[in-house]
């Protein structure tokens, strides 16, 4: 027995040493970056709590109160729809305002929604709950588009290009660790607490995590030289006549350059990625009959392998580049729906999460940095707004079309088709990205 304990101690000791080695920056971090690094890490930690609780179990809860694939599809499509409608006006709006202050205000408005989820189960009529959930999701995503653009612009302004790979890898690793622990805790709470009280507690934890994340976003500071460049660029834009400002507010010129190819490729990426998203919770609950605890274990395994992959992210990107990492990662993401389509119980569901987590550690982390390589600093919000519109068109189309395909050809065949399309989208990025 003592030999077994020795092995376990050596294993975890080696794992901790490996983590420290891989998260150690290749060069000393500048003093002005350290505070931003701390707050960005705490931000992603709070978001990890939200991800493992409310975000992970919202669709599962909706399925358990008898929401169908079409309604799950609508829930998944609403964020994309609202982002498409509001991203373009949000871009020019943000270019003349403080990114930090805008992120705080819009973050609080958006994330207060998760507190409302705690109150939702008090409505006893399950059909009314589903309809109200859809309505609340619609309302909460009104401020989300500008919030997401503001935070992404804030991140890219606060972190120099040479440090983004390291920051992304470190944030991804912490996000995975927090998600693993909180997913296991959520599964335990949902197992021991009666329905729906367990979900209310889990949603409450998500709200707390969201507020912690928002607080630390408020503490991020943009370097003076970056802020000065942005102000000077905006002054030049303000000299335009009112008619020219209106004409340029949509920034159609962005679609005339090489950035258009990147937009098209990432739109295809998001469509193929989200095509099976509305099918997954229904398949897990209605076909595989998985318990909440099993789902939480699967989520934890996903983020365990995502965490392990994230430790090597900076080295992989430095060697192969963001485009290659995104493309290969998306090809590997095909293993998740492919393996799930073969499942008849929890075993292959868990295997699918192990494979999917490693794949997402590649493409999920490198995606934003791949995008930023094609975005000029002085017009970042407007470029990101166009990305947000077209990428969310892919999300919207995939989320709504997935249930249609599932109802037409069967849920298992739909999963296989999704796997093929995911692999194809990754190959397209490798070839033409």
C-alpha positions in Angstrom: 0.0 0.0 0.0 2.9 2.4 0.9 4.3 1.8 -2.6 1.1 3.0 -4.2 1.1 6.2 -2.1 4.7 6.8 -3.0 3.8 6.5 -6.7 0.9 8.9 -6.3 3.0 11.5 -4.5 5.7 11.2 -7.2 3.1 11.6 -9.9 1.6 14.7 -8.5 5.0 16.1 -7.6 6.1 15.7 -11.2 2.9 17.2 -12.5 3.3 20.3 -10.3 6.9 20.6 -11.4 5.8 20.3 -15.0 3.2 23.0 -14.6 5.7 25.4 -13.0 8.2 24.7 -15.8 5.7 25.2 -18.6 4.1 28.3 -17.2 7.5 30.0 -16.5 7.9 32.8 -19.0 10.8 32.6 -21.4 11.9 36.1 -20.4 11.3 38.2 -17.3 7.9 39.9 -17.3 8.0 43.7 -17.4 6.8 45.3 -14.2 3.9 47.2 -15.8 2.6 43.9 -17.1 2.5 42.0 -13.8 -0.5 43.7 -12.4 -2.5 43.2 -15.6 -1.4 39.6 -15.6 -2.7 39.1 -12.1 -6.1 40.6 -12.9 -6.4 38.8 -16.2 -5.7 35.5 -14.4 -8.3 36.3 -11.7 -10.8 37.3 -14.4 -10.4 34.0 -16.2 -10.6 32.2 -12.8 -14.0 33.8 -12.1 -15.1 33.0 -15.6 -14.1 29.4 -15.0 -16.5 29.3 -12.1 -19.2 30.6 -14.3 -18.3 28.2 -17.1 -18.4 25.1 -14.9 -21.7 26.0 -13.3 -24.3 28.2 -15.1 -22.9 27.8 -18.6 -22.3 24.1 -18.4 -25.6 23.1 -16.8 -28.0 25.7 -18.3 -28.9 23.6 -21.4 -28.9 20.4 -19.2 -31.4 22.1 -16.9 -33.5 23.2 -19.9 -33.5 19.7 -21.2 -34.6 18.3 -17.8 -37.6 20.6 -17.8 -38.5 19.2 -21.2 -37.1 21.7 -23.6 -36.8 20.2 -27.1 -33.9 20.4 -29.6 -35.5 23.3 -31.3 -35.8 25.3 -28.0 -32.2 24.4 -27.1 -31.2 25.6 -30.6 -32.9 28.9 -30.0 -31.1 29.3 -26.7 -27.8 28.7 -28.4 -28.7 30.9 -31.3 -29.9 34.0 -29.4 -26.3 35.1 -28.4 -25.2 34.9 -32.0 -28.3 36.7 -33.3 -28.0 39.6 -30.9 -24.2 39.9 -31.5 -24.8 40.0 -35.3 -27.4 42.8 -34.9 -25.4 44.9 -32.4 -21.7 44.4 -33.1 -21.3 46.8 -36.0 -22.7 49.8 -34.2 -20.8 48.8 -31.1 -17.4 49.0 -32.9 -17.5 52.7 -33.7 -19.1 53.4 -30.3 -16.2 51.8 -28.5 -13.5 53.5 -30.4 -14.4 56.8 -28.7 -14.9 55.5 -25.2 -12.9 54.1 -22.3 -12.6 50.3 -22.9 -12.2 49.7 -19.1 -15.3 51.7 -18.0 -17.4 50.2 -20.9 -16.3 46.7 -19.9 -17.4 47.3 -16.3 -20.8 48.8 -17.0 -21.8 46.3 -19.8 -20.3 43.4 -17.9 -22.5 44.1 -14.9 -25.6 44.5 -17.0 -24.9 41.3 -18.9 -23.8 39.1 -16.0 -26.6 40.1 -13.7 -28.7 37.7 -15.8 -27.2 34.7 -13.9 -28.7 35.9 -10.7 -32.1 35.7 -12.4 -31.5 32.0 -13.1 -31.5 31.4 -9.4 -35.1 32.6 -9.2 -36.3 30.8 -12.3 -37.1 27.4 -10.7 -39.6 29.2 -8.3 -41.9 29.2 -11.3 -43.6 25.8 -11.1 -44.9 25.6 -14.7 -42.0 24.1 -16.7 -43.3 25.2 -20.0 -43.4 28.8 -18.7 -39.9 28.4 -17.4 -38.6 27.4 -20.8 -40.3 30.4 -22.5 -39.0 32.8 -19.8 -35.5 31.3 -20.0 -35.5 32.1 -23.8 -36.8 35.7 -23.1 -34.3 36.3 -20.4 -31.5 35.1 -22.6 -32.6 37.5 -25.3 -32.5 40.5 -22.9 -29.2 39.6 -21.3 -27.4 39.5 -24.7 -28.3 43.0 -25.6 -25.3 44.4 -23.7 -23.1 41.4 -24.5 -21.9 42.4 -28.0 -20.4 45.6 -26.9 -19.0 44.0 -23.7 -17.3 41.2 -25.6 -15.8 43.7 -28.1 -14.7 46.0 -25.3 -13.0 43.2 -23.4 -11.2 41.8 -26.4 -10.0 45.2 -27.4 -8.9 45.8 -23.8 -7.0 42.6 -23.7 -5.2 43.3 -26.9 -4.4 46.9 -25.8 -3.1 45.8 -22.4 -1.0 42.9 -23.6 1.8 43.4 -26.1 1.8 41.0 -29.1 4.9 39.1 -27.9 3.2 38.2 -24.6 -0.2 37.2 -25.9 0.7 33.6 -26.5 2.0 33.3 -22.9 -1.0 35.1 -21.4 -3.4 33.0 -23.4 -1.8 29.7 -22.4 -1.6 30.7 -18.7 -5.2 31.9 -18.7 -6.3 28.8 -20.5 -4.5 26.6 -17.9 -6.1 28.4 -14.9 -9.5 28.4 -16.6 -9.2 24.6 -17.1 -8.2 24.0 -13.4 -11.0 26.1 -12.0 -13.5 24.5 -14.4 -12.4 21.0 -13.4 -12.8 21.6 -9.7 -16.1 23.5 -10.0 -17.6 21.0 -12.4 -16.9 18.2 -9.9 -18.4 20.3 -7.1 -21.5 21.1 -9.3 -22.0 17.5 -10.1 -21.8 16.6 -6.4 -24.3 19.4 -5.4 -26.7 18.3 -8.1 -26.5 14.7 -6.9 -27.1 15.4 -3.2 -29.5 18.3 -3.4 -33.1 17.8 -4.5 -34.2 19.1 -7.9 -34.4 22.1 -8.6 -32.6 23.4 -5.5 -29.3 22.0 -6.7 -29.5 23.9 -9.9 -30.4 27.1 -8.0 -27.2 26.7 -5.9 -25.1 26.0 -9.0 -26.5 29.0 -10.8 -25.8 31.1 -7.7 -22.2 30.0 -7.8 -22.0 31.0 -11.4 -23.3 34.5 -10.6 -20.6 35.0 -7.9 -17.9 33.9 -10.4 -19.2 36.3 -13.0 -19.0 39.2 -10.5 -15.5 38.3 -9.4 -14.4 38.2 -13.1 -16.0 41.6 -13.7 -14.3 43.2 -10.7 -10.8 42.1 -12.0 -11.6 43.4 -15.5 -12.1 46.8 -13.9 -8.6 46.6 -12.5 -6.9 46.1 -15.9 -4.9 49.1 -17.1 -3.9 50.1 -20.6 -0.3 51.5 -21.1 -0.1 55.2 -21.7 1.6 54.9 -25.1 -1.1 52.5 -26.4 -3.9 54.9 -25.1 -2.2 57.9 -26.7 -2.0 56.2 -30.1 -5.6 55.3 -29.9 -6.7 58.8 -29.0 -4.6 60.3 -31.9 -6.2 57.9 -34.3 -9.6 58.8 -33.1 -8.9 62.5 -33.4 -8.1 62.1 -37.1 -11.4 60.3 -37.5 -13.3 63.1 -35.7 -12.2 65.6 -38.3 -14.4 63.9 -40.9 -17.7 65.5 -41.8 -20.8 64.1 -40.3 -21.8 62.4 -43.6 -18.4 60.8 -43.9 -18.6 59.6 -40.3 -22.0 58.0 -40.9 -20.7 56.5 -44.2 -17.7 55.0 -42.5 -19.4 53.9 -39.3 -20.1 50.4 -40.8 -16.5 50.2 -42.1 -17.4 48.4 -45.3 -13.8 49.0 -46.5 -12.7 46.3 -44.0 -14.3 43.7 -46.3 -12.2 44.8 -49.3 -8.9 43.7 -48.0 -7.2 40.4 -47.1 -9.1 40.4 -43.8 -12.1 39.1 -45.7 -10.5 35.7 -46.3 -9.9 35.3 -42.6 -13.5 36.3 -41.8 -14.9 33.7 -44.2 -12.7 31.0 -42.9 -13.6 31.7 -39.3 -17.3 31.9 -40.2 -17.0 28.4 -41.6 -15.1 27.4 -38.4 -17.9 28.6 -36.1 -20.7 27.1 -38.2 -19.1 23.7 -38.2 -18.2 24.0 -34.5 -21.7 24.9 -33.4 -23.7 22.7 -35.7 -23.9 19.9 -33.1 -24.1 22.1 -30.0 -27.9 22.0 -29.7 -27.8 18.2 -30.1 -25.3 17.4 -27.4 -27.4 18.0 -24.3 -30.5 16.2 -25.7 -28.4 13.2 -26.7 -26.7 13.0 -23.3 -30.0 13.3 -21.3 -32.5 11.5 -23.6 -30.4 9.0 -25.4 -27.5 8.2 -23.0 -29.6 8.9 -19.9 -26.5 10.4 -18.2 -26.8 11.7 -14.6 -25.7 15.2 -13.7 -22.7 13.8 -11.8 -21.6 11.8 -14.9 -21.9 15.0 -17.0 -19.8 16.9 -14.5 -17.1 14.2 -14.6 -17.1 14.4 -18.4 -16.8 18.2 -18.2 -13.9 17.8 -15.8 -12.1 15.3 -18.0 -12.5 17.7 -21.0 -10.8 20.5 -19.0 -8.1 18.2 -17.6 -6.9 17.4 -21.1 -7.4 21.0 -22.1 -5.3 22.1 -19.2 -2.5 19.6 -20.1 -2.6 20.9 -23.7 -2.5 24.5 -22.6 0.8 24.0 -20.8 2.4 23.4 -24.1 0.4 26.0 -26.0 3.0 28.8 -26.1 5.7 26.4 -27.4 3.4 24.9 -30.0 2.3 28.3 -31.3 5.9 29.6 -31.4 7.0 26.6 -33.5 4.0 26.2 -35.9 2.1 29.5 -35.8 -1.5 30.3 -34.8 -3.1 29.3 -38.2 -1.6 25.8 -38.1 -2.7 25.3 -34.5 -6.3 26.5 -35.1 -6.6 24.2 -38.2 -5.2 21.1 -36.6 -7.2 21.7 -33.4 -10.4 21.9 -35.4 -9.6 18.7 -37.3 -9.1 17.0 -33.9 -12.4 18.6 -32.6 -14.2 16.2 -34.9 -13.3 13.4 -32.5 -15.9 14.7 -30.0 -19.1 14.2 -32.0 -17.6 11.2 -33.8 -16.9 9.3 -30.6 -20.2 10.5 -29.0 -22.1 9.0 -32.0 -20.8 5.6 -31.0 -21.7 5.9 -27.3 -24.4 3.8 -25.7 -23.5 4.7 -22.1 -21.1 6.9 -20.1 -17.8 5.2 -21.2 -17.5 6.7 -24.7 -19.0 9.9 -23.5 -16.0 10.3 -21.1 -13.6 9.3 -23.9 -15.1 12.0 -26.2 -14.5 14.6 -23.5 -10.8 13.5 -23.1 -10.2 13.8 -26.8 -12.2 17.0 -27.2 -10.4 18.8 -24.4 -7.0 18.3 -25.9 -8.3 19.5 -29.3 -9.8 22.6 -27.8 -6.6 23.5 -26.0 -5.2 24.0 -29.5 -7.8 25.8 -31.5 -9.7 27.5 -28.7 -6.7 29.3 -27.4 -5.0 30.2 -30.7 -8.2 31.4 -32.4 -8.2 34.9 -31.1 -4.5 35.4 -31.6 -4.8 34.1 -35.2 -7.5 36.8 -35.7 -5.4 39.6 -34.1 -2.6 38.9 -36.6 -4.8 40.5 -39.3 -6.2 43.4 -37.3 -4.6 46.9 -37.3 -4.2 48.4 -33.8 -5.8 51.8 -34.7 -9.1 50.2 -35.8 -9.3 47.1 -33.6 -12.9 47.5 -32.4 -14.3 47.9 -35.9 -12.4 44.9 -37.2 -13.4 42.8 -34.3 -17.0 43.9 -34.8 -17.0 42.5 -38.3 -15.5 39.3 -37.0 -18.2 39.2 -34.4 -20.9 39.7 -36.9 -19.8 37.0 -39.4 -18.6 34.5 -36.8 -21.9 34.8 -35.0 -23.7 34.3 -38.3 -21.9 30.9 -38.4 -22.9 30.3 -34.8 -26.5 31.2 -35.5 -26.8 29.1 -38.6 -25.1 26.1 -36.9 -27.3 26.3 -33.8 -30.5 26.6 -35.7 -29.7 24.1 -38.4 -28.4 21.4 -36.1 -31.8 20.4 -34.7 -33.3 20.5 -38.2 -30.6 18.1 -39.4 -31.1 15.9 -36.3 -34.8 15.7 -36.8 -34.4 14.9 -40.5 -31.7 12.2 -40.5 -31.6 11.1 -36.8 -29.5 12.4 -34.0 -26.6 9.8 -34.4 -26.3 10.5 -38.1 -26.3 14.2 -37.4 -23.4 13.8 -35.0 -21.4 11.9 -37.6 -22.1 14.6 -40.2 -21.0 17.3 -37.7 -17.7 15.4 -37.2 -17.0 15.3 -40.9 -17.8 19.1 -41.3 -15.6 20.0 -38.3 -12.6 18.1 -39.8 -13.3 19.7 -43.2 -13.3 23.2 -41.7 -10.0 22.6 -40.1 -8.5 21.4 -43.4 -9.8 24.5 -45.1 -8.0 26.8 -42.6 -4.8 24.8 -43.1 -5.1 25.1 -46.8 -6.3 28.7 -47.3 -5.8 30.4 -44.0 
